[in-house]
Amino acid sequence: MTNIDEAVKILKEGGVVALPTETVYGLAGSINSQAAIQKIFQIKERPFFDPLIVHVSSIEQAKSCTHHWPTCFDILAKEFWPGPVTFIVPKNDSISETITSGLQTVGLRMPDHPLTLKIIQELHSPLAAPSANKFTKTSPTDYQHVKQEFPDLPVVDGGKCQVGIESTILGLENNKILIYRPGMLQKSDIEKTLKDHQLDISVTYHESPIAPGHLKHHYMPKRPLVLQIGHNLEKGHIPNTIFKNPLYWDIPDKPAIAARQLYSKMRELDKETHSCLIFKLKEEYLVQEDFSGIVNRLIKAASYTSPKNFSNKT
């Protein structure tokens, strides 16, 4: 286990460290070290077309990474930071194009975890930090998850992640806030805060390649994951071999609990000697806003969805 002083030393020397956040554990490197950024991509086996989110310890530090910090994002950051929301803004020269995959925008977030905030503060530098797992695989929400996947990687143990899925990602285009990736901060929360500040800005869902997690398949466990919508499993649409000794999990009724347990359950059940995982989701959750981030992760993690013609409404 790595402590704060050791983590800061490693980061100053151009190394990478796995750090806890409230969402998932991140694989962190200083934005000032090109070597560290390269290591992140190499360790994760992540393609260079997928940008990294930059983590900051304050709104002022976020502003130092961009040449335009919109008023609406300033209001939302003051309301929801530290917390599970990332803002896509125009980058400045302090952010390398390796971090942004050649894009002129960067995602900025202030994580809600005291250990990681302390490390960023002592480092005096923002950190690029995607999730600490192999690319497209299940994100880690516990110290042991990271050590199991990367035994030799230094990891700061911050306990279990309290949110459990990645942050909501927001962009701004033509005076419209776009939700590029849903999370546990909801559209209605954003709209209410803007309305309270007399800002007339619409908020809508819009998946985009400028945000991480946009690929069709992501967050996937090793074994095939079947997402069962409602009571009936349409076996005819799914290869028969996948149904030999399946393992079932009912998605909890409370979204906060479901999000907190989701990736842990994927990893826990993945160890069992079963041919596949079948996660059962009540149909009414598809139209519940506070389940939108969970449904998004499930659809991308699933090898098969039943009924087959289901598509993510968000």
C-alpha positions as CSV (number, residue, x, y, z in Angstrom):
1,M,0.0,0.0,0.0
2,T,1.3,3.5,-0.9
3,N,0.9,6.5,1.4
4,I,0.4,10.1,0.4
5,D,4.0,11.2,0.6
6,E,5.1,8.2,-1.5
7,A,2.4,8.8,-4.1
8,V,3.5,12.5,-4.4
9,K,7.1,11.4,-4.8
10,I,6.3,8.9,-7.5
11,L,4.2,11.4,-9.4
12,K,6.9,14.1,-9.2
13,E,9.3,11.7,-10.7
14,G,7.1,11.0,-13.7
15,G,5.6,7.8,-12.4
16,V,1.9,6.6,-12.2
17,V,-0.1,5.7,-9.1
18,A,-3.6,4.4,-8.7
19,L,-5.7,6.7,-6.6
20,P,-9.2,6.5,-5.0
21,T,-12.1,8.8,-5.9
22,E,-15.7,8.7,-5.1
23,T,-16.5,7.2,-8.5
24,V,-13.9,4.6,-9.4
25,Y,-10.1,4.2,-8.8
26,G,-8.0,6.2,-11.2
27,L,-4.6,5.6,-12.8
28,A,-3.0,8.9,-12.3
29,G,0.0,10.8,-13.7
30,S,1.0,14.4,-13.7
31,I,-0.1,16.5,-16.6
32,N,3.5,17.9,-16.7
33,S,5.1,14.5,-17.4
34,Q,4.7,13.2,-20.9
35,A,6.4,10.0,-19.7
36,A,3.6,9.5,-17.1
37,I,0.9,10.1,-19.7
38,Q,2.4,7.6,-22.1
39,K,2.7,5.1,-19.2
40,I,-1.1,5.4,-18.5
41,F,-2.0,4.5,-22.0
42,Q,0.5,1.6,-22.0
43,I,-0.6,0.1,-18.7
44,K,-4.3,0.4,-19.6
45,E,-3.6,-0.8,-23.2
46,R,-5.7,2.2,-24.1
47,P,-5.8,3.5,-27.7
48,F,-4.5,7.0,-28.1
49,F,-7.8,8.2,-29.7
50,D,-9.6,8.0,-26.2
51,P,-8.9,11.2,-24.2
52,L,-8.1,11.3,-20.5
53,I,-9.9,13.3,-17.9
54,V,-7.8,15.7,-15.8
55,H,-8.4,15.9,-12.1
56,V,-8.0,19.2,-10.2
57,S,-8.2,20.2,-6.5
58,S,-10.0,23.5,-7.0
59,I,-12.0,25.6,-9.4
60,E,-9.0,27.9,-9.8
61,Q,-6.8,25.0,-10.8
62,A,-9.4,24.0,-13.4
63,K,-9.4,27.5,-14.8
64,S,-5.6,27.3,-15.2
65,C,-6.2,24.4,-17.7
66,T,-8.5,26.3,-20.1
67,H,-8.7,29.6,-21.9
68,H,-12.5,29.7,-21.5
69,W,-14.4,28.7,-18.3
70,P,-18.1,29.2,-19.1
71,T,-20.3,30.9,-16.5
72,C,-22.8,28.0,-16.4
73,F,-19.9,25.5,-15.6
74,D,-18.6,27.9,-12.9
75,I,-22.1,27.8,-11.3
76,L,-22.4,24.0,-11.6
77,A,-18.8,23.5,-10.3
78,K,-19.6,25.6,-7.2
79,E,-22.7,23.6,-6.6
80,F,-21.4,20.0,-7.3
81,W,-17.6,20.0,-6.9
82,P,-16.0,18.1,-5.4
83,G,-18.2,15.5,-7.0
84,P,-19.0,13.2,-9.9
85,V,-19.2,15.6,-12.8
86,T,-16.7,16.4,-15.5
87,F,-16.8,19.6,-17.7
88,I,-15.5,19.5,-21.3
89,V,-13.9,22.9,-22.0
90,P,-11.3,24.3,-24.5
91,K,-7.8,23.3,-23.4
92,N,-4.9,25.7,-23.2
93,D,-1.2,24.9,-23.7
94,S,-0.8,23.4,-20.2
95,I,-2.6,20.4,-21.4
96,S,-0.8,18.2,-24.0
97,E,-2.6,16.8,-27.0
98,T,-1.6,13.3,-25.8
99,I,-4.0,13.8,-22.9
100,T,-6.8,15.1,-25.2
101,S,-6.2,12.6,-28.1
102,G,-5.4,15.5,-30.4
103,L,-8.6,17.4,-29.5
104,Q,-8.7,21.0,-28.5
105,T,-10.9,20.3,-25.5
106,V,-10.2,18.7,-22.1
107,G,-12.4,17.1,-19.5
108,L,-11.9,18.6,-16.0
109,R,-13.1,17.1,-12.7
110,M,-12.6,17.7,-9.0
111,P,-12.9,14.3,-7.2
112,D,-14.6,14.0,-3.9
113,H,-12.0,12.0,-2.0
114,P,-9.7,13.6,0.7
115,L,-6.6,11.5,-0.1
116,T,-6.6,12.3,-3.8
117,L,-7.4,16.0,-3.3
118,K,-4.5,16.1,-0.8
119,I,-2.1,14.5,-3.3
120,I,-3.1,17.0,-6.1
121,Q,-2.6,19.9,-3.7
122,E,0.8,18.7,-2.5
123,L,1.9,18.0,-6.1
124,H,0.8,21.5,-7.2
125,S,-0.3,19.9,-10.5
126,P,-3.5,18.5,-12.0
127,L,-3.5,14.8,-12.7
128,A,-4.6,12.9,-15.8
129,A,-6.5,9.9,-14.4
130,P,-8.7,7.5,-16.3
131,S,-10.0,4.4,-14.5
132,A,-7.4,2.0,-13.2
133,N,-8.2,-1.0,-15.4
134,K,-7.5,-2.5,-18.8
135,F,-9.3,-0.6,-21.6
136,T,-13.0,-1.5,-22.0
137,K,-13.0,-3.8,-18.9
138,T,-14.8,-3.4,-15.6
139,S,-13.7,-0.3,-13.6
140,P,-12.2,-0.8,-10.1
141,T,-14.1,0.4,-7.0
142,D,-11.9,-1.0,-4.3
143,Y,-8.2,-1.2,-3.5
144,Q,-8.1,-4.9,-4.1
145,H,-9.7,-4.6,-7.5
146,V,-6.7,-2.6,-8.7
147,K,-4.1,-4.9,-7.0
148,Q,-5.7,-8.0,-8.6
149,E,-5.4,-6.4,-12.1
150,F,-2.1,-4.6,-11.6
151,P,-0.1,-6.4,-8.8
152,D,3.0,-4.3,-9.2
153,L,1.3,-0.9,-9.5
154,P,1.5,1.5,-6.5
155,V,-2.0,2.1,-5.1
156,V,-3.3,4.5,-2.4
157,D,-5.9,2.6,-0.4
158,G,-8.9,4.9,0.0
159,G,-11.5,2.2,0.8
160,K,-14.5,1.5,-1.3
161,C,-15.7,4.1,-3.8
162,Q,-19.0,5.6,-2.5
163,V,-20.6,6.5,-5.9
164,G,-19.4,3.5,-7.9
165,I,-19.7,4.5,-11.5
166,E,-17.9,7.1,-13.6
167,S,-18.7,10.8,-13.5
168,T,-21.4,12.6,-15.5
169,I,-19.7,14.3,-18.4
170,L,-21.0,17.7,-19.6
171,G,-20.2,19.8,-22.7
172,L,-21.4,23.2,-24.0
173,E,-22.4,23.8,-27.6
174,N,-24.5,26.7,-29.0
175,N,-25.7,27.7,-25.5
176,K,-26.8,24.1,-24.8
177,I,-25.4,21.8,-22.1
178,L,-24.9,18.3,-23.5
179,I,-24.7,15.3,-21.3
180,Y,-22.0,13.2,-23.1
181,R,-22.0,10.5,-20.5
182,P,-24.8,10.0,-17.9
183,G,-23.8,9.4,-14.3
184,M,-25.2,9.9,-10.8
185,L,-25.5,13.6,-11.2
186,Q,-28.9,13.9,-13.0
187,K,-30.2,16.1,-15.7
188,S,-32.9,17.5,-13.4
189,D,-30.2,18.4,-10.8
190,I,-28.4,20.4,-13.5
191,E,-31.5,22.1,-14.7
192,K,-32.6,23.1,-11.2
193,T,-29.3,24.7,-10.4
194,L,-29.2,26.7,-13.7
195,K,-32.8,27.8,-13.1
196,D,-32.0,28.9,-9.5
197,H,-29.3,31.2,-11.1
198,Q,-31.7,32.5,-13.8
199,L,-29.8,30.9,-16.6
200,D,-31.9,29.9,-19.6
201,I,-29.8,27.0,-20.9
202,S,-31.3,23.7,-22.2
203,V,-29.8,20.4,-21.1
204,T,-29.9,17.3,-23.3
205,Y,-28.2,13.9,-23.8
206,H,-25.7,13.7,-26.6
207,E,-23.0,10.9,-26.8
208,S,-19.7,12.2,-28.3
209,P,-16.2,10.9,-29.1
210,I,-14.7,13.9,-27.3
211,A,-15.7,12.2,-24.0
212,P,-14.4,8.9,-22.6
213,G,-16.8,5.9,-22.5
214,H,-18.4,6.6,-25.9
215,L,-17.5,3.2,-27.4
216,K,-20.3,0.7,-28.0
217,H,-18.7,-1.8,-25.6
218,H,-17.1,-0.8,-22.3
219,Y,-16.9,-1.8,-18.6
220,M,-17.1,-5.5,-19.7
221,P,-16.4,-8.4,-17.3
222,K,-14.4,-11.4,-18.5
223,R,-17.4,-13.6,-18.7
224,P,-20.4,-12.8,-21.0
225,L,-22.9,-10.5,-19.3
226,V,-26.5,-10.9,-20.3
227,L,-28.8,-7.9,-19.4
228,Q,-32.3,-9.2,-18.8
229,I,-34.9,-6.4,-19.1
230,G,-38.1,-7.3,-17.3
231,H,-39.2,-10.8,-16.3
232,N,-38.8,-12.8,-19.5
233,L,-35.4,-13.9,-20.9
234,E,-35.5,-14.5,-24.6
235,K,-33.3,-17.5,-24.9
236,G,-33.8,-17.8,-28.6
237,H,-31.9,-14.6,-29.2
238,I,-28.9,-15.7,-27.2
239,P,-26.4,-18.6,-28.0
240,N,-27.4,-21.7,-26.1
241,T,-23.9,-22.3,-24.9
242,I,-24.0,-19.2,-22.8
243,F,-26.8,-20.6,-20.6
244,K,-24.9,-23.4,-19.1
245,N,-24.8,-22.7,-15.3
246,P,-25.5,-19.0,-15.4
247,L,-25.2,-16.7,-12.3
248,Y,-28.0,-14.2,-11.7
249,W,-28.1,-10.8,-9.9
250,D,-31.1,-8.6,-9.4
251,I,-30.2,-4.9,-9.8
252,P,-31.2,-3.2,-6.5
253,D,-34.2,-0.9,-6.3
254,K,-32.3,2.1,-5.0
255,P,-30.0,3.7,-7.7
256,A,-27.3,4.8,-5.2
257,I,-26.9,1.2,-4.0
258,A,-27.1,-0.2,-7.5
259,A,-24.4,2.1,-8.7
260,R,-22.2,1.4,-5.7
261,Q,-22.5,-2.3,-6.1
262,L,-22.5,-2.6,-9.9
263,Y,-18.8,-3.0,-10.8
264,S,-18.1,-4.9,-7.5
265,K,-20.7,-7.4,-8.5
266,M,-19.3,-7.8,-12.0
267,R,-15.9,-8.6,-10.5
268,E,-17.2,-10.7,-7.7
269,L,-19.4,-12.9,-9.8
270,D,-16.8,-13.1,-12.6
271,K,-14.6,-15.2,-10.3
272,E,-17.3,-17.9,-10.0
273,T,-17.3,-21.1,-12.1
274,H,-20.3,-20.0,-14.2
275,S,-20.6,-19.7,-18.0
276,C,-22.1,-16.2,-17.8
277,L,-23.7,-13.5,-15.7
278,I,-27.3,-12.5,-16.0
279,F,-28.2,-9.2,-14.5
280,K,-31.9,-8.6,-14.1
281,L,-33.2,-5.1,-14.5
282,K,-36.8,-4.0,-13.9
283,E,-38.3,-2.5,-17.0
284,E,-39.5,0.6,-15.2
285,Y,-35.9,1.5,-14.4
286,L,-35.4,2.3,-18.1
287,V,-37.5,5.5,-17.8
288,Q,-36.3,6.5,-14.3
289,E,-33.8,9.4,-14.6
290,D,-31.7,8.3,-11.6
291,F,-31.0,4.9,-13.2
292,S,-29.8,6.5,-16.5
293,G,-26.1,6.2,-15.7
294,I,-26.5,2.6,-14.5
295,V,-28.5,1.6,-17.6
296,N,-25.8,3.2,-19.7
297,R,-23.0,1.1,-18.1
298,L,-25.1,-2.1,-18.3
299,I,-25.8,-1.7,-22.0
300,K,-22.2,-1.1,-22.8
301,A,-21.0,-4.0,-20.5
302,A,-23.5,-6.5,-21.8
303,S,-22.5,-9.1,-24.4
304,Y,-26.3,-9.7,-25.0
305,T,-29.4,-7.8,-24.1
306,S,-32.9,-9.4,-23.7
307,P,-35.2,-8.3,-25.3
308,K,-32.8,-8.0,-28.2
309,N,-34.5,-5.0,-29.7
310,F,-33.9,-2.9,-26.6
311,S,-31.9,0.3,-27.0
312,N,-30.7,2.7,-24.4
313,K,-33.2,5.6,-24.2
314,T,-30.6,8.1,-22.9
